[in-house]
Each structure stands twice: as structure tokens, then as C-alpha cells.
Amino acid sequence: MKYTTQMDAAKKGINTREMKIVAEKENMDVNELRDLIAKGRVCIPCNKNHKSISPEGIGEGLRTKINVNLGISKDFYDIDLELKKAEDAINMKAEAIMDLSNYGKTREFRTKLIDMSTAMIGTVPMYDAVGFLEKGLTLIEAEEFLDVLRAHAEDGVDFVTIHAGINRTNAEIFKRNGRLTNIVSRGGSLLFGWMYMNDKENPFYEYFDKVLDICEEYDVTISLGDSLRPGSTHDATDASQIAELITLGELTKRAWDRNVQVMIEGPGHVPIDQIEMNVKLEKRLCHNAPFYVLGPLVTDVAPGYDHITSAIGGAIAAASGADFLCYVTPAEHLKLPDEKDVREGIIAAKIAAHAGDMAKLKGARDWDDEMGKARQKLDWEKMFELAIDPVKPRKYREMSTPQIDDSCTMCGEMCAVRTMNKIMNGEDIVLGDDEFGLDALK
């Protein structure tokens, strides 16, 4: 039986090759996975033209996945460096990479990235429009935006951010209500400018059926962009954000009617006490579609450390039901991240994702239990092997060598684990020589 997309296959009761791979990775029954895809609660972003991909699932009952943003810009144009960052991200087991390139030979970089990547590849066609079409923003015709989308789909992009929710109605809601930080979405601000200066409807909203035509043809998952996401905690969960979310829910059902897979993008800056509510709102208003969040960042005052503010929010979001975390690096709001920034962002996002999974997925704690066993045994090699990042702990260990091998330089021979192991084994506890023994400590 023929099918057009993973969702089409799922609705027809077909277990695709991609479903079987994802089911095995997730230790899930493939029929259960297929049913979730048919309902739109899980998606498998996997373009028919992306031949090197190792498919991953995003959504209900699956591990929380992470995405890494990178790409070339006018101020820092280095294709080889960005490809090196992508290679590092893949080696660190990031499940997705978003190419946010917005200048120069974006297609050259994009096609090289797709060819070498086993991870899912996402893009934002709106970013690429000006360079691809070689004309000013206001001069771009509505149909030309779709030409850029088609080019990305043909190249093999697995998911695309489409800023279709910022239509004229929601733009007016934003203008009437105002904000501390206005519109902070790059794609959203460009579309708002195009709509305002041309006095026209958002082309991705007006011609959404044509967007679906392209995505259905190549099985591209639509990541419905949150153009009106809050750019400060002050603006979180306001009228503009919620109005757009309602529109995204309506567009989700239209996409599912065409068997096009969907994710919903979520807010960037959210106070810690509003995160769970935001996840539940998305799930309710967007019919339990997979939720993809940037962060969220729980405070605005930590530039240089936003990988930490993001990891705090990401862990709570994942535990509350978010399915996909977009990493944030220490360079967020400041500059294009370098290789070290990318690595720190990935580690922070992976910690957040796993912490969330421990709260919502059966078996997620098994990994931590294995680490607990290794620590009890003071098995340093096993601890390094199990670590999210095996490089840094090994380096720390080598930098500070203890006098006693089965301890560290923090506690030394007073290590609680070492002490308890000896007691439980019926051994005496001796601390140092006579000069520094128990009598000297009294």
C-alpha cells in the first residue's frame, strides 16, 4: 500500500521502516508508536531526500530530544567551522540540528550539512528568503516565499519553522496590547515588517494550503513558529502569545487533515512558576501536538550564563510534558556561539532533557541507578563511561590526583563512600598515620 507521509502511513496502519527504527530506539511497541503518529501526538521528521538520517521520534511517551542551532551569518561567514560544530553536535548525540543561516551561499552549507548528518535537519525558510531571492524584503512577492520553502524541501530538510501564526489579526492584538520587548522572533519580526510595509496578509498564513502541498510531497514536518513568543519574562503568557497559540492549534488540524506532521514551537522567556501552565496550554490548544521549546529561560539577567537559565526551564518544561528542547548556549543574546559555547549548550540541554525524562518516562532512572552503583563502588572508569559528558569529569580527575586512589582530593581518606564500604565489609577505619589519626582529631 502506498503512502505519502509518516502520518499517512500511520493512518493506513502501515509500520514504516522509520517507525520500526524509532520504536527500537525508544523500547516501544511499534504499533503503539504508529497509533500516536496517526493521532499527531508523535512525529518522525524525516524528509524523503535525507538519505543519511537516523530517524528519531518526537512526542508523547518518547525521550525528550534536543536541537542545536548553528549556521553562517554576514558577520561570521565560515562554512567549514559551522560544519565542524555540526559534526561535534552529532558526535555528542544531539538528535537535531537547525541551520539558521541567513547570508551568502546558504544552499551550499545546507546541502553539505544534510549529506553528512545522521541527525534531523531543520531550517527557517524566512531567514533565507532575502539572500536566496537576492532582493529586498519588501520587494519579495508572496509566492516567492514558497519558492524558498520548496528549495529547502527538495534539498532534504526534515522540518521547517513556518511563522504562519502571526496573521493580521494577531499582529493587531500585539499592536493594541504592547510589550516590553516587542517581537523577538527573527522570522516573526521580518514577517511583521513585510506585512506592515506591504499592507498584506502573512503569505505563510494566506497560502497555508500551498505550504502543505510542499510539505506533504517531501514529508517535511512543519514546526509552527512562535512569532509572538515572549522575549522577556515580563511578556510571558500575554494576549499576543496566547492568540497566536490558538491560531497554531487551528493550523495544526489543517495540516493533519493533509497528513502533514506538526510540532508547535513554544515560548523563550517564562518565569519558573508559569512553565507547567504553558506546556498544558500548548497541549490543550494544539491538540497534544509535540511541543518544541526554546529554553525556556527563567530569568533575563544572566547573559553569558543563559545555558543555565535555559536548562532550569527546560528541565521543568520536559517534566511537564514538553517533547523537544532547543539548546541555548552561553553566547545567547551576545554573539554567534563558538565550538566551546556549542558544547556547553548541548550538555546543558541534555541534562535538562534527561532530568525531565526521569519525571515522566518509565525506565529513565535506570541510567542514574547505574551511576549510583558505580559511585558506591568508587569505579571511576565506569562513572566516566556513564557520564553525559565523559570528557570533563575525566579531565578534572586527572588535574587533581588524590593520595589515595579510591577517593578524590575533596574528601581524601575521609570519603564517606570509602568509609562506608570499609565498615560494611567489616574493615577497620584508619585515617592517616599516628600524627594525623583519630587521636589527633579529638
SETOR-289013 format. One line per field, with one value per residue (C-alpha): residue number from 0; chain; x, y, z negated. Coordinates in Angstrom, 3 decimals. Layout:
N
i NUM|...
ch A|...
c1 X|...
c2 Y|...
c3 Z|...
***
This chain:
442
i 0|1|2|3|4|5|6|7|8|9|10|11|12|13|14|15|16|17|18|19|20|21|22|23|24|25|26|27|28|29|30|31|32|33|34|35|36|37|38|39|40|41|42|43|44|45|46|47|48|49|50|51|52|53|54|55|56|57|58|59|60|61|62|63|64|65|66|67|68|69|70|71|72|73|74|75|76|77|78|79|80|81|82|83|84|85|86|87|88|89|90|91|92|93|94|95|96|97|98|99|100|101|102|103|104|105|106|107|108|109|110|111|112|113|114|115|116|117|118|119|120|121|122|123|124|125|126|127|128|129|130|131|132|133|134|135|136|137|138|139|140|141|142|143|144|145|146|147|148|149|150|151|152|153|154|155|156|157|158|159|160|161|162|163|164|165|166|167|168|169|170|171|172|173|174|175|176|177|178|179|180|181|182|183|184|185|186|187|188|189|190|191|192|193|194|195|196|197|198|199|200|201|202|203|204|205|206|207|208|209|210|211|212|213|214|215|216|217|218|219|220|221|222|223|224|225|226|227|228|229|230|231|232|233|234|235|236|237|238|239|240|241|242|243|244|245|246|247|248|249|250|251|252|253|254|255|256|257|258|259|260|261|262|263|264|265|266|267|268|269|270|271|272|273|274|275|276|277|278|279|280|281|282|283|284|285|286|287|288|289|290|291|292|293|294|295|296|297|298|299|300|301|302|303|304|305|306|307|308|309|310|311|312|313|314|315|316|317|318|319|320|321|322|323|324|325|326|327|328|329|330|331|332|333|334|335|336|337|338|339|340|341|342|343|344|345|346|347|348|349|350|351|352|353|354|355|356|357|358|359|360|361|362|363|364|365|366|367|368|369|370|371|372|373|374|375|376|377|378|379|380|381|382|383|384|385|386|387|388|389|390|391|392|393|394|395|396|397|398|399|400|401|402|403|404|405|406|407|408|409|410|411|412|413|414|415|416|417|418|419|420|421|422|423|424|425|426|427|428|429|430|431|432|433|434|435|436|437|438|439|440|441
ch A|A|A|A|A|A|A|A|A|A|A|A|A|A|A|A|A|A|A|A|A|A|A|A|A|A|A|A|A|A|A|A|A|A|A|A|A|A|A|A|A|A|A|A|A|A|A|A|A|A|A|A|A|A|A|A|A|A|A|A|A|A|A|A|A|A|A|A|A|A|A|A|A|A|A|A|A|A|A|A|A|A|A|A|A|A|A|A|A|A|A|A|A|A|A|A|A|A|A|A|A|A|A|A|A|A|A|A|A|A|A|A|A|A|A|A|A|A|A|A|A|A|A|A|A|A|A|A|A|A|A|A|A|A|A|A|A|A|A|A|A|A|A|A|A|A|A|A|A|A|A|A|A|A|A|A|A|A|A|A|A|A|A|A|A|A|A|A|A|A|A|A|A|A|A|A|A|A|A|A|A|A|A|A|A|A|A|A|A|A|A|A|A|A|A|A|A|A|A|A|A|A|A|A|A|A|A|A|A|A|A|A|A|A|A|A|A|A|A|A|A|A|A|A|A|A|A|A|A|A|A|A|A|A|A|A|A|A|A|A|A|A|A|A|A|A|A|A|A|A|A|A|A|A|A|A|A|A|A|A|A|A|A|A|A|A|A|A|A|A|A|A|A|A|A|A|A|A|A|A|A|A|A|A|A|A|A|A|A|A|A|A|A|A|A|A|A|A|A|A|A|A|A|A|A|A|A|A|A|A|A|A|A|A|A|A|A|A|A|A|A|A|A|A|A|A|A|A|A|A|A|A|A|A|A|A|A|A|A|A|A|A|A|A|A|A|A|A|A|A|A|A|A|A|A|A|A|A|A|A|A|A|A|A|A|A|A|A|A|A|A|A|A|A|A|A|A|A|A|A|A|A|A|A|A|A|A|A|A|A|A|A|A|A|A|A|A|A|A|A|A|A|A|A|A|A|A|A|A|A|A|A|A|A|A|A|A|A|A|A|A|A|A|A|A|A|A|A|A|A|A|A|A|A|A|A|A|A|A|A|A|A
c1 0.000|1.361|1.635|2.804|3.997|4.675|1.276|-0.457|1.178|0.176|-3.449|-3.415|-1.987|1.409|4.520|7.238|10.972|11.342|8.702|10.469|13.806|12.287|10.312|13.513|15.379|12.568|11.932|8.304|5.879|5.813|2.033|1.706|4.103|2.170|-1.088|0.491|1.749|-1.714|-3.145|-0.453|0.953|4.287|6.117|9.116|10.737|12.338|12.450|12.335|15.511|17.570|19.355|21.894|19.382|18.959|15.246|14.097|10.644|9.424|6.377|4.311|5.921|9.327|12.618|12.915|15.051|17.375|18.105|21.311|21.176|24.036|24.613|26.510|25.894|27.155|29.347|30.792|30.846|32.745|31.131|33.876|33.594|29.823|30.195|32.710|30.178|27.578|29.969|30.610|26.852|26.262|29.114|27.557|24.304|22.157|19.076|18.511|20.387|18.734|20.531|19.736|21.974|20.896|23.654|25.630|25.782|23.265|22.356|25.976|26.166|22.685|23.283|26.656|25.038|22.201|24.582|26.749|24.126|22.541|20.605|17.359|17.903|15.626|15.627|13.743|12.993|12.083|15.703|16.960|14.464|16.377|19.640|18.032|15.891|18.536|16.082|14.963|12.410|9.563|10.104|9.560|6.284|4.119|4.610|8.378|8.444|7.016|9.799|12.329|10.382|10.305|14.068|14.657|12.274|13.957|17.352|16.184|15.320|13.357|11.459|10.874|9.853|6.887|5.786|2.152|0.583|1.354|-1.533|-3.011|-5.483|-2.773|-0.492|-3.247|-3.603|0.119|-0.107|-3.085|-1.606|2.030|5.031|8.211|10.340|8.020|8.644|11.901|11.423|13.696|11.323|8.306|9.750|10.632|7.137|5.559|7.661|6.709|3.006|3.118|5.074|3.117|-0.275|-0.822|-1.593|1.182|1.872|2.529|-0.907|-2.737|-1.250|-1.020|-2.576|0.323|2.756|1.043|1.348|5.126|5.469|3.260|5.235|8.565|7.236|8.598|7.386|6.057|7.358|4.777|6.827|6.019|6.498|4.905|6.832|7.875|11.393|11.359|9.754|7.630|5.818|5.242|1.769|0.317|-2.535|-0.274|1.335|-1.984|-3.772|-1.039|-1.148|-4.879|-4.138|-1.383|-3.901|-6.214|-3.366|-2.346|-5.705|-5.492|-2.055|-3.172|-6.096|-3.423|-1.295|1.451|3.270|3.393|5.335|4.466|7.195|6.961|7.933|11.503|11.339|8.960|9.012|9.570|6.056|4.410|6.262|3.975|0.925|2.435|3.049|-0.508|-1.882|0.009|-1.145|-4.763|-4.943|-2.858|-4.483|-1.479|0.878|4.569|5.843|9.228|10.533|13.434|14.697|12.559|14.775|13.570|15.285|16.508|19.513|22.126|23.748|26.762|25.069|21.829|22.631|21.991|18.801|17.624|18.474|16.465|13.431|13.979|14.024|10.727|9.191|10.267|8.971|5.672|5.313|7.434|8.908|11.775|14.252|16.144|19.521|20.708|24.422|26.359|26.571|22.778|21.857|25.558|27.236|27.427|28.432|31.879|32.684|33.053|29.732|28.020|29.393|28.268|24.833|24.442|25.466|23.089|20.202|20.927|20.942|17.596|16.092|17.162|16.055|12.628|12.520|13.209|9.913|7.776|9.273|9.424|12.984|14.636|16.115|17.933|20.867|21.140|20.900|23.875|25.805|24.827|26.213|29.474|29.838|29.194|31.954|34.216|34.570|35.894|36.132|32.509|31.468|33.206|31.625|28.125|28.526|26.553|29.919|32.762|35.453|35.145|34.979|37.967|39.903|39.032|40.157|43.480|44.020|43.772|45.256|44.449|46.952|44.506|43.333|39.779|38.971|39.193|41.048|37.892|37.467|40.543|40.615|37.550|35.433|32.040|31.637|35.071|34.362|31.010|32.413|35.062|32.569|30.112|32.982|33.973|37.224|38.733|38.747|42.226|42.706|46.289|49.324|49.574|50.225|47.031|44.957|41.813|43.587|44.840|41.341|39.783
c2 0.000|3.423|6.347|9.964|10.751|9.014|10.234|8.941|5.540|5.518|6.275|3.398|1.003|0.719|0.288|2.091|1.446|4.735|3.749|0.456|2.219|4.744|2.065|0.085|3.193|4.035|0.435|0.901|-1.358|-0.219|-0.438|1.866|4.306|4.138|4.971|8.026|9.229|8.757|10.974|13.631|13.155|11.947|12.964|11.495|14.353|12.527|14.062|11.560|13.148|12.984|9.703|9.794|10.329|8.041|8.656|9.952|10.425|13.492|13.472|11.678|8.744|9.259|10.558|14.347|15.307|18.296|20.604|22.516|25.848|26.888|28.483|31.136|34.855|38.035|38.888|35.366|33.542|30.271|27.184|24.824|25.988|25.538|22.060|21.263|22.428|20.184|17.228|17.847|18.029|14.713|13.071|14.344|12.642|15.709|14.469|17.575|20.485|23.669|25.572|29.225|30.562|33.938|35.168|34.142|30.634|29.124|26.321|25.172|24.869|23.349|20.592|19.687|19.555|17.309|14.971|14.387|14.468|11.465|13.959|15.618|18.895|21.878|25.292|28.588|29.452|33.005|33.641|32.550|34.472|37.716|36.013|33.247|35.639|38.407|41.207|43.438|42.199|44.442|43.504|39.787|38.510|36.197|33.231|33.676|32.780|29.423|29.033|29.200|26.618|24.293|24.631|23.622|20.677|19.486|19.665|17.209|19.369|17.301|20.067|23.744|26.567|28.278|31.538|31.190|32.214|35.905|36.823|40.300|39.635|38.578|41.386|43.838|42.165|42.714|46.369|47.040|45.380|46.352|44.686|45.395|43.653|43.758|40.865|38.999|36.215|36.965|35.390|36.891|40.401|40.112|38.928|41.636|44.170|42.684|42.678|46.208|47.765|45.962|46.111|42.402|39.189|36.880|34.754|31.610|32.008|33.111|30.324|27.688|25.073|25.555|25.179|21.869|20.801|21.122|19.508|16.583|15.941|15.577|14.557|17.677|18.223|21.710|23.323|26.055|29.039|31.181|34.615|36.242|34.349|36.465|37.866|38.718|37.175|40.340|39.465|35.755|34.273|37.548|38.145|38.100|34.770|33.072|34.490|33.094|29.734|29.457|30.106|27.474|24.966|25.687|25.324|22.042|20.460|21.694|20.117|16.804|16.695|16.657|14.072|16.619|16.147|19.084|20.392|23.550|25.966|27.406|30.464|31.542|33.537|32.251|32.701|29.398|29.337|29.651|26.872|23.956|26.074|26.994|23.341|22.414|25.336|24.200|20.621|21.732|24.376|22.465|19.050|17.368|18.040|17.677|20.783|22.290|24.925|27.354|27.062|28.396|30.943|31.541|34.889|37.722|38.863|36.165|36.969|34.746|32.036|31.550|27.882|27.558|29.651|27.622|24.253|25.121|25.968|23.097|20.509|21.795|22.011|18.472|17.116|18.892|17.296|19.278|16.945|18.800|21.299|23.840|24.314|27.704|28.499|30.885|33.165|33.627|37.308|38.162|36.592|33.639|30.682|29.156|25.466|25.653|27.507|24.871|22.088|23.744|24.403|20.771|19.426|21.789|20.810|17.086|17.426|19.229|16.656|13.701|15.375|15.848|12.274|10.990|12.549|11.280|8.155|4.691|3.403|6.805|6.484|3.249|5.257|7.162|3.925|2.583|5.753|5.290|1.746|2.935|5.659|3.205|1.004|4.033|2.728|5.863|4.415|3.295|6.748|8.383|5.895|6.661|10.443|12.670|14.280|11.820|14.342|16.960|14.637|12.641|15.873|17.063|13.738|13.937|17.569|16.788|13.420|12.160|10.435|7.559|6.113|5.274|8.836|12.347|15.456|16.919|14.348|12.151|9.334|10.829|9.950|8.850|6.216|4.758|4.790|3.045|0.428|-0.468|-0.584|-2.706|-5.062|-5.406|-3.456|-1.001|2.721|4.225|7.886|8.783|7.949|8.331|12.081|12.698|9.792|9.695|10.775|13.940|14.793|14.613
c3 0.000|0.938|-1.465|-1.223|-4.734|-8.034|-9.243|-6.134|-6.635|-10.305|-9.493|-6.999|-9.593|-7.897|-10.029|-8.081|-8.261|-10.145|-12.697|-13.349|-13.909|-16.303|-18.170|-18.738|-19.963|-22.366|-23.501|-22.464|-20.634|-17.025|-16.837|-19.831|-18.179|-14.904|-16.696|-18.319|-14.938|-13.428|-16.185|-15.692|-19.186|-17.810|-14.668|-12.863|-10.925|-8.019|-4.546|-1.701|-0.304|-3.507|-2.903|-5.750|-8.568|-11.556|-12.288|-15.650|-17.100|-18.966|-21.190|-23.788|-25.582|-23.943|-25.279|-25.251|-22.257|-21.861|-18.950|-18.194|-16.359|-14.106|-10.693|-8.781|-9.131|-7.496|-10.471|-10.798|-7.476|-7.861|-6.348|-7.500|-11.105|-11.137|-9.668|-12.427|-15.033|-13.382|-13.466|-17.161|-17.826|-16.068|-17.968|-21.195|-20.153|-19.586|-17.752|-15.624|-14.071|-12.861|-10.132|-10.818|-8.052|-6.750|-4.452|-1.396|0.013|-2.372|0.010|0.245|-3.532|-3.845|-1.304|-2.817|-6.246|-5.069|-3.246|-6.331|-9.076|-10.747|-12.882|-11.807|-9.966|-10.406|-8.754|-8.776|-5.131|-6.141|-7.197|-3.812|-1.674|-1.182|-0.203|1.844|3.867|3.982|3.364|0.523|-1.997|-0.884|2.783|2.218|3.633|1.541|3.881|3.734|0.051|1.086|3.663|0.835|-1.152|1.856|2.335|-1.297|-0.965|2.236|0.533|-2.144|-5.161|-7.704|-9.489|-8.778|-11.044|-9.411|-11.031|-9.960|-13.274|-13.052|-10.758|-10.514|-13.304|-15.760|-14.638|-15.613|-19.003|-19.525|-18.485|-20.762|-23.828|-23.536|-25.119|-26.987|-24.335|-21.291|-18.815|-19.400|-16.857|-13.913|-11.401|-13.127|-13.079|-9.372|-8.511|-10.657|-8.760|-5.389|-6.298|-7.697|-4.821|-2.085|-3.799|-3.084|-4.921|-6.075|-2.965|-5.031|-6.604|-3.451|-1.340|-4.046|-1.759|0.658|-2.234|-2.969|0.673|0.472|-2.942|-2.001|1.192|-0.651|-4.088|-5.738|-9.288|-9.968|-13.126|-13.634|-14.747|-17.749|-16.201|-19.232|-21.889|-24.871|-24.742|-28.431|-31.472|-31.742|-28.490|-29.195|-28.717|-27.436|-24.987|-21.907|-22.784|-23.561|-20.490|-18.255|-20.053|-19.300|-15.618|-15.654|-17.003|-14.076|-11.584|-13.224|-12.419|-8.826|-8.480|-9.972|-7.544|-4.825|-6.680|-7.302|-10.609|-13.037|-16.012|-17.950|-18.971|-22.454|-24.451|-25.087|-28.345|-31.027|-34.820|-36.560|-38.044|-34.596|-32.750|-33.585|-32.729|-29.348|-28.481|-29.422|-27.393|-24.311|-24.697|-25.179|-22.454|-19.917|-20.393|-22.070|-19.173|-20.105|-21.912|-20.975|-23.400|-23.287|-26.832|-28.336|-30.088|-33.632|-34.194|-31.974|-33.983|-33.283|-29.903|-29.489|-31.537|-29.633|-29.062|-32.806|-32.903|-29.917|-31.463|-34.579|-32.473|-30.066|-32.839|-34.237|-30.752|-29.875|-33.171|-32.465|-29.029|-26.559|-23.948|-22.269|-23.738|-21.671|-23.279|-24.458|-24.681|-26.957|-23.909|-23.658|-23.171|-22.761|-19.702|-17.344|-19.542|-19.072|-19.415|-23.199|-23.513|-21.380|-23.530|-26.773|-25.307|-24.256|-27.653|-29.469|-27.181|-27.542|-31.331|-31.189|-28.827|-30.952|-34.187|-32.627|-31.385|-34.897|-35.955|-33.088|-31.499|-32.956|-32.928|-32.536|-36.048|-35.176|-33.837|-37.127|-39.105|-37.176|-38.047|-41.697|-41.653|-40.083|-42.712|-45.527|-44.140|-43.535|-39.980|-38.311|-34.799|-34.936|-36.164|-33.208|-30.829|-32.148|-32.295|-29.881|-29.149|-29.787|-28.816|-31.560|-34.611|-33.374|-32.870|-36.399|-37.837|-36.006|-37.060|-40.773|-41.715|-45.237|-47.504|-47.906|-44.596|-45.648|-46.750|-45.364|-46.558|-48.102|-50.889|-50.545|-53.058|-54.765|-51.711|-53.025|-50.334|-51.073|-54.813|-54.460|-52.077|-54.647|-57.519|-55.535|-54.648|-58.322|-57.906|-60.402|-59.628|-59.831|-58.985|-58.133|-60.257|-64.043|-63.827|-61.860|-63.112|-65.233|-68.437|-66.726|-65.587|-69.078
***
